[in-house]
Amino acid sequence: MIMAKKVIKVGGCKFILLRWRDKWVFPLISYYLSGKDSPIYFALFSWNLKEGKFVRETTVTINFPKKPRGFCCQFVDTQNNGSSIIDWLVDNGFGLETKRSVTSGLTSYPEFYFVGGVNFHKYRRFCDDHPEISKFLRI
């Protein structure tokens, strides 16, 4: 599947936005502060043209620091994002589903292998190389 992309320039940085649901979003990739082996934090921010700022749409990953997970894997919050978020991640080149999951309460959260995706590396490198984007994303 070919995914749509859009480029915007904010504060001297070129952000490559992807289509998610009915919005253009920027995938922020960082790391949770707690948990073994730097658990991956992944959030989507949309660009609000009227207000001239990014708005957090959703946090894709969920951290369970005491639950075991595979190397370079993180759990995906399908409870708040729906199961279609897994297809979106795969279709946009962020990695692969592992077919493992963790249960918390009555909800099961699938594990996702992020390092297997070319866009994971591209966006992670962009986020790591441009710490100044935190002021645009208000994180």
N, C-alpha and C positions, 0 to 999 in steps of 0.2 A: 504494500500500500504506500503510495506517495503522500507524504504529509505536507500540508501547507506551511510556509514560513513567511515571516514579515520582519523587516529590519527597521529599527528605530534608533535614533541617536539621542541620548540623554546625557547631559553633562560631559560630553566628550567621549562617552563609551557607546559603542554600537551593540545594541541588544538584539539578538535573534529570537523573535517570538514564534511560538508554535500555537496551532489551533487546538483548543481544548473546550469541548462543548461549544458554546457560542461566543467564546472570547479568545483574544490573543494573549498568551501567557509567556512569561519568562520562567524557566525552571532554575531555581536557586538550589545549589548543591553545597552542603556544608557537613558538619559533623555534630552529633549530640555530645554533650559534655560528660555524660556518664555512660558506662558500658565498656566491655572489653573490645579491643581492636578498633577504636574509632567508629562507632555506629553511624551510618549514613543518615543525614537529615536532608529531606527533599521537599521543597515547597513550590507552589505555583503562584506567581504574581501577575496580575493583569495590569495593563497600562490604561489609566483613566485619562483620556485626552482632554476632557473638560477641565479637570482639576490639575492636569500636568503632573501626575504622580502615579507611582505603582501602588497597587492595593493587593494585599494577600488574599488569594482566592481559597486556597486550601493547603494543608500540610499533607503530603502524600504518604510519608512514612510515619511509623509509630515505634517508639523505643521501649523495649522491655529489657532493661539492663541485666536482669537476673535470669533471663531465658536464653538457652543456647540457640545460636544461629550459625549458619554456614559462613565460611570465609568470604568477605566482601559482599555479604548479604544483609538485607534489612527487611523488616516486616512492613507490609503495605496496609494502610488504613482503608480497607474496603467498606467498613461500616459507615464512614462519613463520605467516602468518594464513590461508592458503588463498585461492583466487580468489574465494570468496564474500564476502570483505571488501569488494570493489569494489561488489557489489550492496548490501551493508549501508550503505556510505557514500552511495550514490545514494538508496536508499530512505529514509534518515534525513536527507536534505537537506543533505549536506555538499559536494556538487559533482557533477562529471561526469567520466567517463573520457575521455581525449583520443585514445585509440587509438594513442598513441606509447608507446615504452618504451625502456629502457636495459638493456643486457646486462652482467652482471658474472659472470665465470667462465662457468658453464653455465646461469645463471639469468637470466631476463628479468623486469624489474620495470616494471609499467605506470605511466604518468604519469597524474596525476589533477589536475583543475582545481578547486581548493578554493574559490576566491572566488565561483564560480557557485552556491554553496549557501547558502540562508538560515540554516540551522542552523550553518554554519561561522561566519558573522558573529556570530550570537547567542552561541555558546560562546567564540569568540575574545574578544569584548568582555567577557564575564563573567570570563574568565581574566585579561585585561589590567586590568580594573577591580578585581580582588580578588587582589592579590599574596599576601595572607595565606593563600590556599588551599594554597600550597606546603608549609606546615607540616602540613596535613591529608593531603596526597598524598605527603609525604615525598620531595620532589624536590630 
